[in-house]
Amino acid sequence: MSIPSLLPWTAFVERSITITTVKIKGMSCQHCVMAVTKTLKEIDGLQNVAVDLEKGEAAFTETKPIDLSIIKDKVKKAGYEVAA
């Protein structure tokens, strides 16, 4: 019996995605929002970045684990602070 219809075998890899929200200090206008958004989007492993000026928050999905110190460092270099 031949089973060519089952070949080639396909493997699926399941990925874990984490949604994270952090407080951002120092934002006062839309330019600040754009700067923080750009900074976070440049970090490999972060997607779907959304920065809210009113709440002083940034939310994003992590497609791989990212150490918070990396995020804090990048945001600080942009002129803002991730609140602890």
C-alpha positions as a Markdown table, in Angstrom:
| # | Residue | x | y | z |
|---|---|---|---|---|
| 1 | Met | 0.0 | 0.0 | 0.0 |
| 2 | Ser | 1.3 | 3.4 | -1.0 |
| 3 | Ile | 0.8 | 6.6 | 1.0 |
| 4 | Pro | 2.2 | 9.3 | -1.2 |
| 5 | Ser | -0.6 | 11.7 | -0.3 |
| 6 | Leu | 0.8 | 11.9 | 3.3 |
| 7 | Leu | 4.2 | 13.0 | 2.2 |
| 8 | Pro | 6.0 | 15.3 | 2.6 |
| 9 | Trp | 5.6 | 15.4 | 6.4 |
| 10 | Thr | 5.0 | 18.8 | 7.8 |
| 11 | Ala | 6.1 | 19.8 | 11.3 |
| 12 | Phe | 4.6 | 22.7 | 13.2 |
| 13 | Val | 6.4 | 24.7 | 15.8 |
| 14 | Glu | 4.4 | 26.3 | 18.5 |
| 15 | Arg | 5.5 | 29.7 | 19.6 |
| 16 | Ser | 4.9 | 31.3 | 22.9 |
| 17 | Ile | 3.8 | 35.0 | 22.7 |
| 18 | Thr | 3.7 | 37.2 | 25.8 |
| 19 | Ile | 1.8 | 40.5 | 26.0 |
| 20 | Thr | 3.7 | 43.0 | 28.2 |
| 21 | Thr | 2.7 | 46.5 | 29.5 |
| 22 | Val | 5.2 | 48.9 | 31.0 |
| 23 | Lys | 4.9 | 52.4 | 32.5 |
| 24 | Ile | 6.9 | 55.0 | 30.7 |
| 25 | Lys | 8.0 | 58.2 | 32.5 |
| 26 | Gly | 8.8 | 61.5 | 30.7 |
| 27 | Met | 6.4 | 61.5 | 27.8 |
| 28 | Ser | 4.5 | 64.8 | 27.3 |
| 29 | Cys | 3.4 | 64.9 | 23.6 |
| 30 | Gln | 2.9 | 62.8 | 20.5 |
| 31 | His | 6.5 | 63.3 | 19.5 |
| 32 | Cys | 7.4 | 61.4 | 22.7 |
| 33 | Val | 4.9 | 58.7 | 21.8 |
| 34 | Met | 6.5 | 58.3 | 18.3 |
| 35 | Ala | 10.0 | 58.2 | 19.8 |
| 36 | Val | 9.2 | 55.5 | 22.3 |
| 37 | Thr | 7.2 | 53.5 | 19.7 |
| 38 | Lys | 10.2 | 53.7 | 17.3 |
| 39 | Thr | 12.6 | 52.6 | 20.0 |
| 40 | Leu | 10.6 | 49.6 | 21.1 |
| 41 | Lys | 9.9 | 48.5 | 17.5 |
| 42 | Glu | 13.7 | 48.4 | 16.9 |
| 43 | Ile | 14.1 | 45.7 | 19.6 |
| 44 | Asp | 14.3 | 42.2 | 18.1 |
| 45 | Gly | 11.5 | 40.1 | 19.5 |
| 46 | Leu | 9.0 | 42.9 | 20.1 |
| 47 | Gln | 5.9 | 43.4 | 17.9 |
| 48 | Asn | 2.5 | 45.2 | 18.0 |
| 49 | Val | 3.9 | 48.1 | 19.9 |
| 50 | Ala | 1.3 | 50.5 | 21.2 |
| 51 | Val | 2.2 | 53.6 | 23.3 |
| 52 | Asp | -0.5 | 55.5 | 25.2 |
| 53 | Leu | 0.3 | 59.0 | 26.2 |
| 54 | Glu | -2.6 | 59.5 | 28.6 |
| 55 | Lys | -1.9 | 56.3 | 30.5 |
| 56 | Gly | 1.9 | 56.7 | 30.3 |
| 57 | Glu | 2.2 | 53.1 | 29.1 |
| 58 | Ala | 3.7 | 51.0 | 26.3 |
| 59 | Ala | 2.2 | 47.6 | 25.4 |
| 60 | Phe | 3.8 | 45.1 | 23.1 |
| 61 | Thr | 4.0 | 41.4 | 22.3 |
| 62 | Glu | 7.1 | 39.4 | 22.9 |
| 63 | Thr | 7.7 | 36.8 | 20.3 |
| 64 | Lys | 10.7 | 35.6 | 22.3 |
| 65 | Pro | 11.8 | 36.4 | 25.9 |
| 66 | Ile | 13.3 | 39.9 | 26.2 |
| 67 | Asp | 15.1 | 40.9 | 29.4 |
| 68 | Leu | 13.5 | 44.0 | 30.9 |
| 69 | Ser | 16.9 | 45.6 | 31.4 |
| 70 | Ile | 17.3 | 45.7 | 27.6 |
| 71 | Ile | 14.0 | 47.5 | 27.2 |
| 72 | Lys | 14.8 | 49.9 | 30.0 |
| 73 | Asp | 18.3 | 50.7 | 28.5 |
| 74 | Lys | 16.9 | 51.4 | 25.0 |
| 75 | Val | 14.1 | 53.6 | 26.4 |
| 76 | Lys | 16.5 | 55.5 | 28.6 |
| 77 | Lys | 18.8 | 56.1 | 25.6 |
| 78 | Ala | 15.8 | 57.6 | 23.8 |
| 79 | Gly | 15.3 | 60.0 | 26.8 |
| 80 | Tyr | 12.5 | 58.3 | 28.8 |
| 81 | Glu | 12.3 | 56.0 | 31.7 |
| 82 | Val | 10.6 | 52.6 | 32.2 |
| 83 | Ala | 9.1 | 52.8 | 35.7 |
| 84 | Ala | 9.8 | 49.8 | 38.0 |
